[in-house]
Amino acid sequence: MSSIASFKTLSRGFLYCMSKCALDMFTKCLALELAPNGIRVNAINPGTIRTNMLLTLGFTKEQSVARYSEMGGKYPVGRVGEPIDVANAVLFLASDEASFVTGINFVSDGGILNASL
């Protein structure tokens, strides 16, 4: 699991962004190395996903709901992602339909990378 933070900077998030960039390159290198053995390696780069992360960071339930709603308003699809959105990307990449896919960054971000903010 990577993040769109490997493509777009986050304020006060340089360590997180750097780690995701490293993970993306690791994915590409490992995919090249393991492809001859029939092993595919891909990264999923989601946008904001509604999880309990904000609660873990000390937000109240109400603050968390408000923050995700605020962020969702900036997404072209009108919402932040849900865990099922990431699960569906995982299912696709693990399926036979993706048998010719390796070494990629699968962006699942509701269009936010392309949005003009």
N, CA, C and O atoms as a printed pandas DataFrame, in Angstrom:
     atom_number atom_name residue_name chain_id  residue_number  x_coord  y_coord  z_coord
0              1         N          MET        A               1    0.837   -1.180    0.000
1              2        CA          MET        A               1    0.000    0.000    0.000
2              3         C          MET        A               1    0.880    1.240    0.000
3              4         O          MET        A               1    1.740    1.423    0.861
4              5         N          SER        A               2    0.642    2.057   -0.962
5              6        CA          SER        A               2    1.354    3.319   -1.047
6              7         C          SER        A               2    0.341    4.443   -0.811
7              8         O          SER        A               2   -0.561    4.297    0.015
8              9         N          SER        A               3    0.479    5.536   -1.512
9             10        CA          SER        A               3   -0.411    6.678   -1.322
10            11         C          SER        A               3   -0.208    7.660   -2.464
11            12         O          SER        A               3    0.837    7.653   -3.114
12            13         N          ILE        A               4   -1.201    8.503   -2.712
13            14        CA          ILE        A               4   -0.986    9.577   -3.678
14            15         C          ILE        A               4    0.019   10.580   -3.137
15            16         O          ILE        A               4    0.473   11.458   -3.871
16            17         N          ALA        A               5    0.371   10.460   -1.866
17            18        CA          ALA        A               5    1.395   11.323   -1.280
18            19         C          ALA        A               5    2.762   11.073   -1.909
19            20         O          ALA        A               5    3.691   11.850   -1.688
20            21         N          SER        A               6    2.900   10.008   -2.683
21            22        CA          SER        A               6    4.159    9.796   -3.396
22            23         C          SER        A               6    4.219   10.663   -4.655
23            24         O          SER        A               6    5.290   10.832   -5.238
24            25         N          PHE        A               7    3.080   11.211   -5.078
25            26        CA          PHE        A               7    3.003   12.056   -6.266
26            27         C          PHE        A               7    2.783   13.524   -5.943
27            28         O          PHE        A               7    3.060   14.391   -6.772
28            29         N          LYS        A               8    2.285   13.811   -4.738
29            30        CA          LYS        A               8    1.852   15.156   -4.366
30            31         C          LYS        A               8    2.322   15.456   -2.952
31            32         O          LYS        A               8    2.142   14.637   -2.051
32            33         N          THR        A               9    2.914   16.603   -2.754
33            34        CA          THR        A               9    3.428   16.938   -1.430
34            35         C          THR        A               9    2.298   17.189   -0.434
35            36         O          THR        A               9    1.203   17.620   -0.797
36            37         N          LEU        A              10    2.595   16.908    0.814
37            38        CA          LEU        A              10    1.680   17.196    1.910
38            39         C          LEU        A              10    2.371   18.148    2.876
39            40         O          LEU        A              10    3.535   17.955    3.228
40            41         N          SER        A              11    1.661   19.153    3.291
41            42        CA          SER        A              11    2.217   20.074    4.274
42            43         C          SER        A              11    2.583   19.307    5.542
43            44         O          SER        A              11    1.764   18.557    6.072
44            45         N          ARG        A              12    3.774   19.486    6.015
45            46        CA          ARG        A              12    4.304   18.823    7.216
46            47         C          ARG        A              12    4.303   17.293    7.090
47            48         O          ARG        A              12    4.237   16.582    8.093
48            49         N          GLY        A              13    4.376   16.798    5.855
49            50        CA          GLY        A              13    4.334   15.359    5.665
50            51         C          GLY        A              13    5.510   14.819    4.875
51            52         O          GLY        A              13    5.383   13.802    4.193
52            53         N          PHE        A              14    6.660   15.488    4.957
53            54        CA          PHE        A              14    7.764   15.086    4.092
54            55         C          PHE        A              14    8.259   13.674    4.357
55            56         O          PHE        A              14    8.642   12.980    3.416
56            57         N          LEU        A              15    8.264   13.230    5.596
57            58        CA          LEU        A              15    8.718   11.858    5.866
58            59         C          LEU        A              15    7.752   10.834    5.288
59            60         O          LEU        A              15    8.173    9.823    4.728
60            61         N          TYR        A              16    6.472   11.094    5.424
61            62        CA          TYR        A              16    5.451   10.202    4.864
62            63         C          TYR        A              16    5.568   10.163    3.338
63            64         O          TYR        A              16    5.563    9.087    2.740
64            65         N          CYS        A              17    5.673   11.340    2.710
65            66        CA          CYS        A              17    5.793   11.406    1.251
66            67         C          CYS        A              17    7.042   10.677    0.768
67            68         O          CYS        A              17    6.986    9.926   -0.205
68            69         N          MET        A              18    8.160   10.894    1.439
69            70        CA          MET        A              18    9.406   10.224    1.047
70            71         C          MET        A              18    9.292    8.710    1.175
71            72         O          MET        A              18    9.776    7.979    0.311
72            73         N          SER        A              19    8.665    8.236    2.232
73            74        CA          SER        A              19    8.536    6.785    2.417
74            75         C          SER        A              19    7.656    6.178    1.330
75            76         O          SER        A              19    7.915    5.061    0.882
76            77         N          LYS        A              20    6.621    6.894    0.901
77            78        CA          LYS        A              20    5.744    6.384   -0.155
78            79         C          LYS        A              20    6.454    6.406   -1.508
79            80         O          LYS        A              20    6.250    5.503   -2.319
80            81         N          CYS        A              21    7.277    7.410   -1.767
81            82        CA          CYS        A              21    8.083    7.422   -2.999
82            83         C          CYS        A              21    9.034    6.226   -3.021
83            84         O          CYS        A              21    9.193    5.571   -4.050
84            85         N          ALA        A              22    9.653    5.953   -1.900
85            86        CA          ALA        A              22   10.566    4.806   -1.809
86            87         C          ALA        A              22    9.811    3.506   -2.040
87            88         O          ALA        A              22   10.315    2.615   -2.725
88            89         N          LEU        A              23    8.630    3.385   -1.490
89            90        CA          LEU        A              23    7.820    2.181   -1.682
90            91         C          LEU        A              23    7.437    1.996   -3.151
91            92         O          LEU        A              23    7.424    0.873   -3.655
92            93         N          ASP        A              24    7.127    3.095   -3.834
93            94        CA          ASP        A              24    6.784    3.012   -5.258
94            95         C          ASP        A              24    7.968    2.502   -6.077
95            96         O          ASP        A              24    7.788    1.662   -6.958
96            97         N          MET        A              25    9.160    2.990   -5.803
97            98        CA          MET        A              25   10.338    2.531   -6.537
98            99         C          MET        A              25   10.677    1.092   -6.173
99           100         O          MET        A              25   11.081    0.314   -7.037
100          101         N          PHE        A              26   10.517    0.732   -4.907
101          102        CA          PHE        A              26   10.727   -0.650   -4.477
102          103         C          PHE        A              26    9.799   -1.585   -5.248
103          104         O          PHE        A              26   10.210   -2.665   -5.673
104          105         N          THR        A              27    8.550   -1.167   -5.424
105          106        CA          THR        A              27    7.567   -1.944   -6.179
106          107         C          THR        A              27    8.057   -2.190   -7.604
107          108         O          THR        A              27    8.002   -3.319   -8.091
108          109         N          LYS        A              28    8.529   -1.152   -8.265
109          110        CA          LYS        A              28    8.989   -1.274   -9.657
110          111         C          LYS        A              28   10.211   -2.184   -9.756
111          112         O          LYS        A              28   10.290   -3.038  -10.639
112          113         N          CYS        A              29   11.156   -1.993   -8.847
113          114        CA          CYS        A              29   12.378   -2.812   -8.869
114          115         C          CYS        A              29   12.068   -4.276   -8.574
115          116         O          CYS        A              29   12.582   -5.172   -9.243
116          117         N          LEU        A              30   11.236   -4.512   -7.583
117          118        CA          LEU        A              30   10.880   -5.885   -7.218
118          119         C          LEU        A              30   10.080   -6.555   -8.327
119          120         O          LEU        A              30   10.253   -7.746   -8.587
120          121         N          ALA        A              31    9.209   -5.801   -8.978
121          122        CA          ALA        A              31    8.426   -6.355  -10.089
122          123         C          ALA        A              31    9.351   -6.817  -11.212
123          124         O          ALA        A              31    9.148   -7.888  -11.784
124          125         N          LEU        A              32   10.351   -6.023  -11.523
125          126        CA          LEU        A              32   11.301   -6.379  -12.574
126          127         C          LEU        A              32   12.091   -7.627  -12.196
127          128         O          LEU        A              32   12.343   -8.496  -13.030
128          129         N          GLU        A              33   12.471   -7.698  -10.941
129          130        CA          GLU        A              33   13.267   -8.830  -10.478
130          131         C          GLU        A              33   12.460  -10.129  -10.398
131          132         O          GLU        A              33   12.985  -11.203  -10.693
132          133         N          LEU        A              34   11.199  -10.036  -10.004
133          134        CA          LEU        A              34   10.397  -11.243   -9.775
134          135         C          LEU        A              34    9.540  -11.683  -10.956
135          136         O          LEU        A              34    9.009  -12.794  -10.949
136          137         N          ALA        A              35    9.395  -10.834  -11.967
137          138        CA          ALA        A              35    8.562  -11.174  -13.121
138          139         C          ALA        A              35    8.968  -12.487  -13.797
139          140         O          ALA        A              35    8.086  -13.252  -14.186
140          141         N          PRO        A              36   10.263  -12.782  -13.955
141          142        CA          PRO        A              36   10.628  -14.059  -14.579
142          143         C          PRO        A              36   10.136  -15.285  -13.809
143          144         O          PRO        A              36   10.039  -16.375  -14.372
144          145         N          ASN        A              37    9.828  -15.111  -12.530
145          146        CA          ASN        A              37    9.310  -16.205  -11.702
146          147         C          ASN        A              37    7.777  -16.232  -11.678
147          148         O          ASN        A              37    7.179  -17.008  -10.933
148          149         N          GLY        A              38    7.146  -15.383  -12.494
149          150        CA          GLY        A              38    5.688  -15.345  -12.539
150          151         C          GLY        A              38    5.056  -14.600  -11.379
151          152         O          GLY        A              38    3.858  -14.736  -11.131
152          153         N          ILE        A              39    5.846  -13.820  -10.673
153          154        CA          ILE        A              39    5.332  -13.070   -9.518
154          155         C          ILE        A              39    5.132  -11.616   -9.929
155          156         O          ILE        A              39    6.051  -10.957  -10.416
156          157         N          ARG        A              40    3.909  -11.133   -9.722
157          158        CA          ARG        A              40    3.584   -9.740  -10.027
158          159         C          ARG        A              40    3.644   -8.909   -8.757
159          160         O          ARG        A              40    3.237   -9.362   -7.687
160          161         N          VAL        A              41    4.151   -7.694   -8.881
161          162        CA          VAL        A              41    4.256   -6.781   -7.740
162          163         C          VAL        A              41    3.705   -5.431   -8.191
163          164         O          VAL        A              41    4.181   -4.854   -9.168
164          165         N          ASN        A              42    2.710   -4.938   -7.480
165          166        CA          ASN        A              42    2.096   -3.651   -7.789
166          167         C          ASN        A              42    1.842   -2.887   -6.496
167          168         O          ASN        A              42    1.745   -3.478   -5.421
168          169         N          ALA        A              43    1.738   -1.584   -6.611
169          170        CA          ALA        A              43    1.392   -0.748   -5.456
170          171         C          ALA        A              43    0.037   -0.102   -5.709
171          172         O          ALA        A              43   -0.292    0.248   -6.843
172          173         N          ILE        A              44   -0.725    0.049   -4.675
173          174        CA          ILE        A              44   -1.982    0.791   -4.750
174          175         C          ILE        A              44   -1.741    2.128   -4.072
175          176         O          ILE        A              44   -1.252    2.191   -2.944
176          177         N          ASN        A              45   -2.097    3.204   -4.784
177          178        CA          ASN        A              45   -1.892    4.564   -4.295
178          179         C          ASN        A              45   -3.244    5.240   -4.083
179          180         O          ASN        A              45   -3.730    5.946   -4.966
180          181         N          PRO        A              46   -3.848    5.028   -2.922
181          182        CA          PRO        A              46   -5.154    5.645   -2.678
182          183         C          PRO        A              46   -5.033    7.108   -2.259
183          184         O          PRO        A              46   -3.991    7.567   -1.791
184          185         N          GLY        A              47   -6.132    7.809   -2.444
185          186        CA          GLY        A              47   -6.270    9.143   -1.874
186          187         C          GLY        A              47   -6.720    8.986   -0.430
187          188         O          GLY        A              47   -6.453    7.965    0.203
188          189         N          THR        A              48   -7.395    9.989    0.082
189          190        CA          THR        A              48   -7.896    9.927    1.455
190          191         C          THR        A              48   -8.960    8.844    1.566
191          192         O          THR        A              48   -9.901    8.793    0.774
192          193         N          ILE        A              49   -8.795    7.982    2.558
193          194        CA          ILE        A              49   -9.739    6.908    2.820
194          195         C          ILE        A              49  -10.309    7.110    4.222
195          196         O          ILE        A              49   -9.567    7.355    5.173
196          197         N          ARG        A              50  -11.614    7.007    4.339
197          198        CA          ARG        A              50  -12.283    7.178    5.640
198          199         C          ARG        A              50  -11.936    5.970    6.532
199          200         O          ARG        A              50  -12.438    4.865    6.328
200          201         N          THR        A              51  -11.089    6.207    7.499
201          202        CA          THR        A              51  -10.677    5.170    8.456
202          203         C          THR        A              51  -10.746    5.770    9.861
203          204         O          THR        A              51  -11.287    6.860   10.048
204          205         N          ASN        A              52  -10.207    5.067   10.834
205          206        CA          ASN        A              52  -10.154    5.597   12.203
206          207         C          ASN        A              52   -8.862    6.377   12.455
207          208         O          ASN        A              52   -8.542    6.681   13.604
208          209         N          MET        A              53   -8.115    6.704   11.397
209          210        CA          MET        A              53   -6.837    7.396   11.555
210          211         C          MET        A              53   -6.986    8.734   12.292
211          212         O          MET        A              53   -6.179    9.045   13.169
212          213         N          LEU        A              54   -7.985    9.510   11.953
213          214        CA          LEU        A              54   -8.162   10.802   12.618
214          215         C          LEU        A              54   -8.483   10.628   14.098
215          216         O          LEU        A              54   -8.047   11.420   14.933
216          217         N          LEU        A              55   -9.243    9.593   14.413
217          218        CA          LEU        A              55   -9.535    9.304   15.828
218          219         C          LEU        A              55   -8.240    8.956   16.563
219          220         O          LEU        A              55   -8.028    9.385   17.697
220          221         N          THR        A              56   -7.384    8.183   15.913
221          222        CA          THR        A              56   -6.099    7.802   16.495
222          223         C          THR        A              56   -5.217    9.031   16.724
223          224         O          THR        A              56   -4.420    9.072   17.662
224          225         N          LEU        A              57   -5.372   10.030   15.852
225          226        CA          LEU        A              57   -4.586   11.260   15.987
226          227         C          LEU        A              57   -5.164   12.226   17.015
227          228         O          LEU        A              57   -4.601   13.295   17.247
228          229         N          GLY        A              58   -6.290   11.853   17.634
229          230        CA          GLY        A              58   -6.855   12.678   18.693
230          231         C          GLY        A              58   -8.094   13.466   18.319
231          232         O          GLY        A              58   -8.621   14.203   19.152
232          233         N          PHE        A              59   -8.575   13.334   17.091
233          234        CA          PHE        A              59   -9.811   14.001   16.703
234          235         C          PHE        A              59  -10.983   13.331   17.419
235          236         O          PHE        A              59  -10.955   12.128   17.680
236          237         N          THR        A              60  -12.007   14.114   17.732
237          238        CA          THR        A              60  -13.236   13.514   18.246
238          239         C          THR        A              60  -13.989   12.904   17.073
239          240         O          THR        A              60  -13.648   13.152   15.916
240          241         N          LYS        A              61  -15.003   12.115   17.362
241          242        CA          LYS        A              61  -15.825   11.514   16.307
242          243         C          LYS        A              61  -16.446   12.606   15.435
243          244         O          LYS        A              61  -16.461   12.495   14.209
244          245         N          GLU        A              62  -16.955   13.653   16.070
245          246        CA          GLU        A              62  -17.587   14.750   15.343
246          247         C          GLU        A              62  -16.575   15.480   14.464
247          248         O          GLU        A              62  -16.876   15.809   13.316
248          249         N          GLN        A              63  -15.373   15.738   14.996
249          250        CA          GLN        A              63  -14.327   16.405   14.224
250          251         C          GLN        A              63  -13.894   15.543   13.037
251          252         O          GLN        A              63  -13.636   16.053   11.947
252          253         N          SER        A              64  -13.819   14.250   13.263
253          254        CA          SER        A              64  -13.421   13.326   12.213
254          255         C          SER        A              64  -14.438   13.333   11.072
255          256         O          SER        A              64  -14.067   13.428    9.902
256          257         N          VAL        A              65  -15.705   13.233   11.416
257          258        CA          VAL        A              65  -16.769   13.250   10.405
258          259         C          VAL        A              65  -16.730   14.570    9.634
259          260         O          VAL        A              65  -16.841   14.577    8.408
260          261         N          ALA        A              66  -16.572   15.680   10.345
261          262        CA          ALA        A              66  -16.533   16.993    9.695
262          263         C          ALA        A              66  -15.328   17.116    8.766
263          264         O          ALA        A              66  -15.443   17.651    7.664
264          265         N          ARG        A              67  -14.187   16.627    9.204
265          266        CA          ARG        A              67  -12.960   16.715    8.387
266          267         C          ARG        A              67  -13.086   15.885    7.107
267          268         O          ARG        A              67  -12.733   16.358    6.026
268          269         N          TYR        A              68  -13.585   14.657    7.223
269          270        CA          TYR        A              68  -13.762   13.837    6.028
270          271         C          TYR        A              68  -14.788   14.454    5.079
271          272         O          TYR        A              68  -14.631   14.366    3.861
272          273         N          SER        A              69  -15.829   15.073    5.614
273          274        CA          SER        A              69  -16.828   15.745    4.775
274          275         C          SER        A              69  -16.206   16.932    4.054
275          276         O          SER        A              69  -16.446   17.141    2.865
276          277         N          GLU        A              70  -15.412   17.703    4.774
277          278        CA          GLU        A              70  -14.728   18.853    4.180
278          279         C          GLU        A              70  -13.789   18.400    3.060
279          280         O          GLU        A              70  -13.790   18.970    1.969
280          281         N          MET        A              71  -12.999   17.382    3.338
281          282        CA          MET        A              71  -12.052   16.877    2.346
282          283         C          MET        A              71  -12.803   16.299    1.141
283          284         O          MET        A              71  -12.392   16.510    0.000
284          285         N          GLY        A              72  -13.880   15.585    1.380
285          286        CA          GLY        A              72  -14.652   14.981    0.305
286          287         C          GLY        A              72  -15.193   16.007   -0.671
287          288         O          GLY        A              72  -15.346   15.717   -1.857
288          289         N          GLY        A              73  -15.482   17.197   -0.187
289          290        CA          GLY        A              73  -15.969   18.262   -1.049
290          291         C          GLY        A              73  -14.956   18.710   -2.084
291          292         O          GLY        A              73  -15.329   19.322   -3.085
292          293         N          LYS        A              74  -13.687   18.421   -1.865
293          294        CA          LYS        A              74  -12.632   18.788   -2.805
294          295         C          LYS        A              74  -12.401   17.718   -3.874
295          296         O          LYS        A              74  -11.739   17.971   -4.881
296          297         N          TYR        A              75  -12.945   16.534   -3.652
297          298        CA          TYR        A              75  -12.744   15.426   -4.583
298          299         C          TYR        A              75  -13.719   15.529   -5.746
299          300         O          TYR        A              75  -14.901   15.793   -5.526
300          301         N          PRO        A              76  -13.257   15.327   -6.979
301          302        CA          PRO        A              76  -14.163   15.384   -8.128
302          303         C          PRO        A              76  -15.363   14.441   -8.009
303          304         O          PRO        A              76  -16.442   14.756   -8.509
304          305         N          VAL        A              77  -15.192   13.299   -7.360
305          306        CA          VAL        A              77  -16.315   12.367   -7.196
306          307         C          VAL        A              77  -17.221   12.760   -6.024
307          308         O          VAL        A              77  -18.250   12.124   -5.799
308          309         N          GLY        A              78  -16.845   13.801   -5.281
309          310        CA          GLY        A              78  -17.690   14.329   -4.213
310          311         C          GLY        A              78  -17.575   13.652   -2.869
311          312         O          GLY        A              78  -18.398   13.891   -1.985
312          313         N          ARG        A              79  -16.564   12.806   -2.695
313          314        CA          ARG        A              79  -16.404   12.114   -1.409
314          315         C          ARG        A              79  -14.977   11.609   -1.285
315          316         O          ARG        A              79  -14.267   11.473   -2.281
316          317         N          VAL        A              80  -14.561   11.332   -0.050
317          318        CA          VAL        A              80  -13.305   10.616    0.159
318          319         C          VAL        A              80  -13.588    9.127   -0.052
319          320         O          VAL        A              80  -14.741    8.703   -0.117
320          321         N          GLY        A              81  -12.528    8.357   -0.156
321          322        CA          GLY        A              81  -12.688    6.929   -0.381
322          323         C          GLY        A              81  -13.144    6.181    0.857
323          324         O          GLY        A              81  -13.011    6.652    1.986
324          325         N          GLU        A              82  -13.677    5.022    0.609
325          326        CA          GLU        A              82  -14.079    4.101    1.670
326          327         C          GLU        A              82  -13.155    2.884    1.594
327          328         O          GLU        A              82  -12.576    2.627    0.538
328          329         N          PRO        A              83  -13.004    2.136    2.676
329          330        CA          PRO        A              83  -12.153    0.936    2.634
330          331         C          PRO        A              83  -12.500   -0.016    1.492
331          332         O          PRO        A              83  -11.608   -0.661    0.943
332          333         N          ILE        A              84  -13.769   -0.116    1.126
333          334        CA          ILE        A              84  -14.160   -1.013    0.034
334          335         C          ILE        A              84  -13.545   -0.574   -1.292
335          336         O          ILE        A              84  -13.291   -1.414   -2.155
336          337         N          ASP        A              85  -13.305    0.706   -1.471
337          338        CA          ASP        A              85  -12.685    1.194   -2.696
338          339         C          ASP        A              85  -11.272    0.636   -2.845
339          340         O          ASP        A              85  -10.860    0.262   -3.943
340          341         N          VAL        A              86  -10.544    0.584   -1.755
341          342        CA          VAL        A              86   -9.188    0.018   -1.784
342          343         C          VAL        A              86   -9.269   -1.501   -1.939
343          344         O          VAL        A              86   -8.489   -2.095   -2.683
344          345         N          ALA        A              87  -10.206   -2.120   -1.241
345          346        CA          ALA        A              87  -10.375   -3.574   -1.343
346          347         C          ALA        A              87  -10.668   -3.989   -2.788
347          348         O          ALA        A              87  -10.159   -5.007   -3.257
348          349         N          ASN        A              88  -11.474   -3.213   -3.481
349          350        CA          ASN        A              88  -11.784   -3.532   -4.877
350          351         C          ASN        A              88  -10.548   -3.418   -5.768
351          352         O          ASN        A              88  -10.378   -4.210   -6.695
352          353         N          ALA        A              89   -9.693   -2.446   -5.494
353          354        CA          ALA        A              89   -8.440   -2.327   -6.255
354          355         C          ALA        A              89   -7.541   -3.530   -5.990
355          356         O          ALA        A              89   -6.921   -4.061   -6.911
356          357         N          VAL        A              90   -7.472   -3.956   -4.734
357          358        CA          VAL        A              90   -6.682   -5.146   -4.377
358          359         C          VAL        A              90   -7.226   -6.365   -5.101
359          360         O          VAL        A              90   -6.463   -7.138   -5.680
360          361         N          LEU        A              91   -8.540   -6.542   -5.072
361          362        CA          LEU        A              91   -9.162   -7.688   -5.738
362          363         C          LEU        A              91   -8.859   -7.707   -7.230
363          364         O          LEU        A              91   -8.570   -8.762   -7.796
364          365         N          PHE        A              92   -8.923   -6.547   -7.864
365          366        CA          PHE        A              92   -8.621   -6.486   -9.287
366          367         C          PHE        A              92   -7.171   -6.897   -9.551
367          368         O          PHE        A              92   -6.910   -7.752  -10.398
368          369         N          LEU        A              93   -6.236   -6.291   -8.830
369          370        CA          LEU        A              93   -4.823   -6.585   -9.086
370          371         C          LEU        A              93   -4.454   -8.029   -8.754
371          372         O          LEU        A              93   -3.517   -8.576   -9.335
372          373         N          ALA        A              94   -5.173   -8.642   -7.839
373          374        CA          ALA        A              94   -4.910  -10.037   -7.486
374          375         C          ALA        A              94   -5.610  -11.015   -8.423
375          376         O          ALA        A              94   -5.363  -12.220   -8.366
376          377         N          SER        A              95   -6.484  -10.497   -9.282
377          378        CA          SER        A              95   -7.277  -11.374  -10.150
378          379         C          SER        A              95   -6.542  -11.723  -11.447
379          380         O          SER        A              95   -5.528  -11.118  -11.795
380          381         N          ASP        A              96   -7.085  -12.709  -12.140
381          382        CA          ASP        A              96   -6.547  -13.100  -13.443
382          383         C          ASP        A              96   -6.711  -11.990  -14.482
383          384         O          ASP        A              96   -5.963  -11.942  -15.458
384          385         N          GLU        A              97   -7.679  -11.101  -14.280
385          386        CA          GLU        A              97   -7.881   -9.992  -15.210
386          387         C          GLU        A              97   -6.673   -9.056  -15.242
387          388         O          GLU        A              97   -6.490   -8.317  -16.210
388          389         N          ALA        A              98   -5.859   -9.080  -14.208
389          390        CA          ALA        A              98   -4.663   -8.232  -14.143
390          391         C          ALA        A              98   -3.387   -9.058  -14.327
391          392         O          ALA        A              98   -2.318   -8.660  -13.863
392          393         N          SER        A              99   -3.495  -10.196  -14.995
393          394        CA          SER        A              99   -2.348  -11.095  -15.115
394          395         C          SER        A              99   -1.178  -10.516  -15.903
395          396         O          SER        A              99   -0.060  -11.024  -15.811
396          397         N          PHE        A             100   -1.421   -9.458  -16.678
397          398        CA          PHE        A             100   -0.356   -8.828  -17.468
398          399         C          PHE        A             100    0.075   -7.499  -16.850
399          400         O          PHE        A             100    0.742   -6.696  -17.503
400          401         N          VAL        A             101   -0.302   -7.270  -15.606
401          402        CA          VAL        A             101   -0.014   -6.014  -14.921
402          403         C          VAL        A             101    1.013   -6.259  -13.831
403          404         O          VAL        A             101    0.777   -7.042  -12.911
404          405         N          THR        A             102    2.144   -5.594  -13.934
405          406        CA          THR        A             102    3.154   -5.677  -12.879
406          407         C          THR        A             102    4.008   -4.419  -12.883
407          408         O          THR        A             102    4.258   -3.828  -13.933
408          409         N          GLY        A             103    4.446   -4.021  -11.713
409          410        CA          GLY        A             103    5.316   -2.862  -11.572
410          411         C          GLY        A             103    4.623   -1.522  -11.694
411          412         O          GLY        A             103    5.260   -0.524  -12.031
412          413         N          ILE        A             104    3.338   -1.482  -11.427
413          414        CA          ILE        A             104    2.606   -0.221  -11.592
414          415         C          ILE        A             104    2.187    0.375  -10.255
415          416         O          ILE        A             104    2.201   -0.285   -9.216
416          417         N          ASN        A             105    1.816    1.644  -10.322
417          418        CA          ASN        A             105    1.170    2.342   -9.228
418          419         C          ASN        A             105   -0.282    2.506   -9.631
419          420         O          ASN        A             105   -0.603    3.283  -10.529
420          421         N          PHE        A             106   -1.157    1.770   -8.962
421          422        CA          PHE        A             106   -2.584    1.790   -9.263
422          423         C          PHE        A             106   -3.221    2.890   -8.419
423          424         O          PHE        A             106   -3.449    2.722   -7.221
424          425         N          VAL        A             107   -3.504    4.017   -9.068
425          426        CA          VAL        A             107   -4.068    5.173   -8.360
426          427         C          VAL        A             107   -5.578    4.986   -8.219
427          428         O          VAL        A             107   -6.294    4.790   -9.202
428          429         N          SER        A             108   -6.036    5.049   -6.982
429          430        CA          SER        A             108   -7.462    4.976   -6.663
430          431         C          SER        A             108   -7.759    6.150   -5.752
431          432         O          SER        A             108   -7.745    6.023   -4.528
432          433         N          ASP        A             109   -8.033    7.317   -6.375
433          434        CA          ASP        A             109   -8.054    8.549   -5.602
434          435         C          ASP        A             109   -9.246    9.451   -5.849
435          436         O          ASP        A             109   -9.225   10.612   -5.442
436          437         N          GLY        A             110  -10.283    8.953   -6.504
437          438        CA          GLY        A             110  -11.466    9.783   -6.732
438          439         C          GLY        A             110  -11.192   11.010   -7.584
439          440         O          GLY        A             110  -11.982   11.954   -7.598
440          441         N          GLY        A             111  -10.062   10.995   -8.298
441          442        CA          GLY        A             111   -9.725   12.099   -9.196
442          443         C          GLY        A             111   -8.994   13.268   -8.564
443          444         O          GLY        A             111   -8.763   14.275   -9.233
444          445         N          ILE        A             112   -8.625   13.166   -7.299
445          446        CA          ILE        A             112   -8.041   14.320   -6.603
446          447         C          ILE        A             112   -6.704   14.764   -7.175
447          448         O          ILE        A             112   -6.390   15.953   -7.131
448          449         N          LEU        A             113   -5.903   13.839   -7.714
449          450        CA          LEU        A             113   -4.626   14.255   -8.309
450          451         C          LEU        A             113   -4.830   15.166   -9.503
451          452         O          LEU        A             113   -3.979   16.006   -9.793
452          453         N          ASN        A             114   -5.938   15.012  -10.193
453          454        CA          ASN        A             114   -6.218   15.816  -11.371
454          455         C          ASN        A             114   -7.055   17.066  -11.064
455          456         O          ASN        A             114   -7.304   17.881  -11.952
456          457         N          ALA        A             115   -7.473   17.208   -9.842
457          458        CA          ALA        A             115   -8.325   18.340   -9.465
458          459         C          ALA        A             115   -7.500   19.611   -9.305
459          460         O          ALA        A             115   -6.367   19.573   -8.825
460          461         N          SER        A             116   -8.072   20.716   -9.707
461          462        CA          SER        A             116   -7.413   22.002   -9.452
462          463         C          SER        A             116   -7.999   22.539   -8.153
463          464         O          SER        A             116   -9.189   22.841   -8.063
464          465         N          LEU        A             117   -7.142   22.649   -7.161
465          466        CA          LEU        A             117   -7.628   23.062   -5.828
466          467         C          LEU        A             117   -7.419   24.535   -5.606
467          468         O          LEU        A             117   -7.766   25.054   -4.545
